[in-house]
Amino acid sequence: MELPSKAFKSSSDGTLLVCRVQPGASRSGVAGGYGEEAVKIALSSPPVDGKANQELCRMLAEQCGVPKSAVELISGRTGRSKVVKITGISPEALRSLLSEEEAK
């Protein structure tokens, strides 16, 4: 399944990823597209004390092969819809990496 290209926006030094998270899932991973403008990501962490946000950043850093410091939550700290900035990776490369992860 193709991830929506509108979810990956180019920024000056990386990519902005628009995502919709599902905290409290049985396992963490990319769950597919969410409409035409976001990527759905399941997180095993509960939405308590920022644990789901930390899990999201850790998981994206691991999947992209970048340090955790290169992943920053831009908006959506308390909601399910979030924008994450990943420094040092192009939108095309990020989409490819997350598409591979979704296929697993």
C-alpha positions in Angstrom: 0.0 0.0 0.0 1.3 3.4 -0.9 1.6 6.1 1.8 0.0 9.4 0.8 2.6 11.7 -0.8 0.9 14.8 0.7 2.0 13.6 4.2 5.6 14.3 3.3 6.5 18.0 3.0 10.0 19.3 2.3 11.6 21.7 4.8 14.9 23.6 4.6 16.9 20.8 6.3 14.7 17.7 6.1 11.1 16.6 6.0 7.9 17.4 7.8 5.8 14.3 8.3 2.1 14.7 8.9 0.9 11.7 10.9 -2.1 10.4 12.9 -1.2 8.3 15.9 -3.0 5.5 17.6 -1.5 5.2 21.1 -2.1 2.0 23.2 -1.8 -0.3 20.2 -0.6 -3.9 20.6 2.7 -3.0 18.8 4.3 0.1 17.3 4.7 0.6 13.6 3.4 2.3 10.4 -0.2 1.3 9.9 -0.7 2.8 6.5 -2.3 6.0 5.1 -4.8 8.1 7.0 -6.9 9.8 4.3 -4.8 11.5 1.6 -2.7 13.8 3.8 -1.4 11.8 6.8 0.4 8.5 7.7 -1.2 6.4 10.4 1.2 5.2 13.1 0.4 2.7 15.8 2.2 3.2 19.1 2.3 0.7 22.0 2.9 3.4 24.5 -0.1 4.9 26.3 -1.0 8.6 25.8 0.2 9.5 29.3 2.9 12.0 30.4 4.2 12.3 26.8 5.1 8.6 26.5 3.4 8.2 23.1 5.3 11.3 21.8 8.6 9.9 23.0 7.8 6.5 21.4 6.9 8.2 18.1 10.2 10.1 17.9 12.2 7.1 19.0 10.5 4.8 16.4 10.9 7.3 13.6 14.6 7.9 14.4 15.2 4.1 14.5 13.4 3.5 11.2 15.1 6.4 9.4 18.6 5.6 10.7 19.0 9.1 12.2 19.8 10.1 15.8 16.9 10.9 18.1 18.0 14.5 18.2 17.1 14.7 14.4 13.5 14.0 15.1 11.4 16.8 16.6 7.7 17.1 17.3 6.6 20.4 15.7 2.8 20.3 16.6 0.2 18.1 18.1 1.7 17.4 21.6 -1.7 16.6 23.1 -3.7 15.4 20.0 -3.6 12.4 17.7 -2.8 14.5 14.7 0.9 15.5 14.7 3.6 17.1 12.6 7.1 15.7 13.0 10.3 17.2 11.6 13.0 14.8 10.6 16.3 16.5 9.8 18.7 15.1 7.2 16.3 13.0 5.1 14.4 13.9 1.9 10.6 13.4 1.6 11.1 10.7 -1.0 13.6 8.8 1.1 11.4 9.0 4.2 8.4 7.8 2.3 10.4 4.9 0.9 11.7 3.9 4.4 8.2 4.1 6.0 6.6 2.2 3.1 9.1 -0.6 3.6 8.3 -0.7 7.3 4.6 -0.8 6.6 5.1 -3.9 4.4 6.6 -5.9 7.3 
